[in-house]
């Protein structure tokens, strides 16, 4: 995994389900394609549900018209379970991640 690709995963709180999924190379994903597709489908069905989403509408339409648009486009979403409470925010220092630019000086190196 490249230096940049590792950052988002490390920055994701461990309790978040999305932490298990990340972008990978063809080599990393070259395995059981059916199992990968099933896992992604399960993730989508679990997390892309109405109770886990917020919809904000803004436009020249009346509130009634915006409400009708929202109802029409959200009708196809599964209701799903209520989302769990958000995990508490953590300081970056508690993530135990160390990111260094290849150009940054090493400890003890002459400047």
Number of C-alpha atoms within 10 A of each C-alpha: 10 7 10 10 12 14 14 10 16 14 13 14 15 13 10 10 12 13 14 11 11 11 11 12 9 8 7 9 11 10 10 8 10 9 10 13 11 11 13 13 11 12 15 11 13 14 16 15 18 18 14 14 11 7 7 7 11 8 8 7 11 10 12 9 12 16 12 12 14 14 11 10 9 14 11 10 13 13 13 14 12 10 12 7 6 8 10 7 7 9 7 9 8 7 13 9 12 8 10 10 8 8 6 7 11 10 6 6 6 6 5
